[in-house]
Amino acid sequence: MNYKILENETASVEIEFNDVSGRKEKLLSDFRKCQNGSCDCPTDQYEELESLQILSEDDSIRLQLHPKKGKCFNINEIENCVRYTLANLE
């Protein structure tokens, strides 16, 4: 599996996961926890989050993170969240 984190000019962040076969349902379950505020990532970035959209396709998942008005994400912390989530797939 591979992923990339993309920032855009509106302070939103997109995370694309490719080649997720065999892990897709677990990832979707974990991301839904983040979406409803019950994730256990070791970061405070959830405080910056206004909304999280989860888009699922055949062998990929895309997350769209939108910050609260006037806030922005720390990309290093977002990276830590991704690594934490992937490490817990094993």
C-alpha positions in Angstrom: 0.0 0.0 0.0 1.1 3.5 -0.7 -0.2 6.9 0.2 0.4 10.6 -0.4 -0.7 13.7 1.5 -1.7 16.7 -0.6 -2.2 20.2 0.8 -4.3 22.8 -1.2 -4.6 26.5 -1.1 -7.8 26.4 1.1 -5.9 24.8 4.0 -7.7 21.5 3.3 -5.7 18.3 3.1 -6.3 15.2 0.9 -4.8 11.8 1.7 -4.8 9.2 -1.0 -4.3 5.5 -0.2 -3.7 3.2 -3.2 -3.4 -0.6 -3.4 -5.5 -1.1 -0.3 -6.9 -4.6 -1.2 -7.1 -6.9 1.8 -7.0 -3.9 4.2 -9.7 -1.7 2.8 -12.5 -2.6 5.3 -10.2 -2.2 8.3 -9.0 1.2 7.0 -12.5 2.4 6.3 -13.5 1.3 9.8 -10.6 3.2 11.3 -11.3 6.3 9.2 -15.0 6.3 10.2 -13.8 6.5 13.8 -11.8 9.6 12.9 -14.9 11.0 11.1 -17.1 10.6 14.2 -14.5 11.8 16.7 -13.6 8.5 18.3 -10.2 7.9 16.8 -7.2 7.2 19.0 -4.4 8.8 17.0 -1.7 10.4 19.2 -2.3 13.9 18.0 -4.3 17.1 18.7 -5.1 17.7 15.1 -8.7 16.5 15.6 -9.3 19.9 17.3 -8.6 21.6 14.0 -11.0 19.4 12.0 -14.3 20.7 10.7 -15.1 17.7 8.5 -13.7 14.6 7.1 -15.0 13.0 3.9 -14.2 9.4 3.0 -14.3 8.5 -0.7 -13.8 4.8 -1.5 -13.1 3.3 -4.9 -12.0 -0.1 -6.1 -8.5 -0.3 -4.7 -8.2 3.1 -3.2 -9.4 5.4 -0.5 -9.3 9.2 -0.5 -9.8 11.3 2.6 -10.6 15.0 2.4 -9.9 16.9 5.6 -11.3 20.4 6.0 -10.2 22.6 8.9 -12.3 24.8 11.1 -12.5 28.4 10.0 -9.2 30.2 10.7 -7.4 26.9 11.5 -4.9 24.8 9.6 -3.4 21.4 9.9 0.1 20.5 10.9 1.2 18.2 8.0 3.8 16.5 10.2 1.1 15.5 12.7 -1.2 14.3 9.9 1.7 12.1 8.7 2.0 10.8 12.2 -1.7 9.9 12.3 -1.4 8.1 8.9 1.6 6.1 10.1 -0.1 5.3 13.4 -3.2 4.0 11.6 -1.1 1.9 9.1 1.0 0.4 11.9 -2.2 -0.7 13.7 -3.3 -2.7 10.6 -0.9 -5.5 11.3 
